[in-house]
């Protein structure tokens, strides 16, 4: 099978973007951990936790509201 240049480009771009996103999320994780927030709270699967951001869903405003409410729903 010959892989088209277009698909190769998309694969390279996806790899680069994932790498950049991983670095950004490391900073986010470090910030919350340094502020005493447990990983289990940050990724609890409630639809507004950090897993959503990692999946590309922009729930940042909801997450910030949740965090500023001391992670109480």
C-alpha positions as CSV (number, residue, x, y, z in Angstrom):
1,X,0.0,0.0,0.0
2,X,1.3,3.4,-0.9
3,X,0.6,6.1,1.7
4,X,-0.3,9.4,0.3
5,X,1.8,12.5,1.1
6,X,-1.4,14.2,2.4
7,X,-1.9,11.4,5.0
8,X,1.8,11.5,5.9
9,X,1.5,15.3,6.4
10,X,-1.6,14.8,8.6
11,X,0.2,12.1,10.7
12,X,3.2,14.3,11.2
13,X,1.0,17.2,12.2
14,X,-1.1,15.0,14.6
15,X,2.1,13.8,16.2
16,X,3.4,17.4,16.7
17,X,0.1,18.7,18.0
18,X,-0.2,15.7,20.5
19,X,3.3,16.4,21.7
20,X,2.5,20.1,22.3
21,X,-0.8,19.2,24.0
22,X,1.0,16.7,26.3
23,X,3.5,19.4,27.3
24,X,0.7,21.9,28.0
25,X,-1.2,19.3,30.1
26,X,1.9,18.6,32.1
27,X,2.0,22.3,33.1
28,X,-1.7,22.1,34.0
29,X,-1.2,19.0,36.1
30,X,1.8,20.5,37.8
31,X,-0.2,23.7,38.7
32,X,-3.0,21.8,40.3
33,X,-0.8,19.3,42.1
34,X,1.3,22.1,43.5
35,X,-1.9,23.6,44.8
36,X,-2.8,20.4,46.6
37,X,-5.5,19.1,44.2
38,X,-5.5,15.3,43.9
39,X,-5.2,13.6,40.5
40,X,-8.4,11.6,41.2
41,X,-10.3,14.9,41.5
42,X,-8.9,16.3,38.3
43,X,-9.8,13.2,36.3
44,X,-13.0,12.0,37.9
45,X,-15.0,11.4,34.8
46,X,-17.8,13.8,35.6
47,X,-17.8,15.4,32.1
48,X,-16.1,18.6,33.1
49,X,-12.8,17.2,34.4
50,X,-9.4,17.3,32.6
51,X,-10.0,14.1,30.6
52,X,-12.4,16.2,28.5
53,X,-9.7,18.7,27.7
54,X,-7.3,15.9,26.8
55,X,-10.0,14.6,24.4
56,X,-10.2,18.0,22.7
57,X,-13.5,19.1,24.3
58,X,-13.4,22.7,25.4
59,X,-15.0,22.5,28.8
60,X,-12.5,25.0,30.3
61,X,-15.1,27.5,31.5
62,X,-17.0,24.8,33.3
63,X,-13.9,23.3,34.8
64,X,-12.8,26.7,36.1
65,X,-16.2,27.3,37.7
66,X,-16.0,23.8,39.3
67,X,-12.4,24.5,40.5
68,X,-13.3,27.9,41.9
69,X,-16.2,26.3,43.8
70,X,-13.6,24.0,45.5
71,X,-14.5,21.1,43.2
72,X,-18.0,20.9,44.5
73,X,-20.8,20.3,41.9
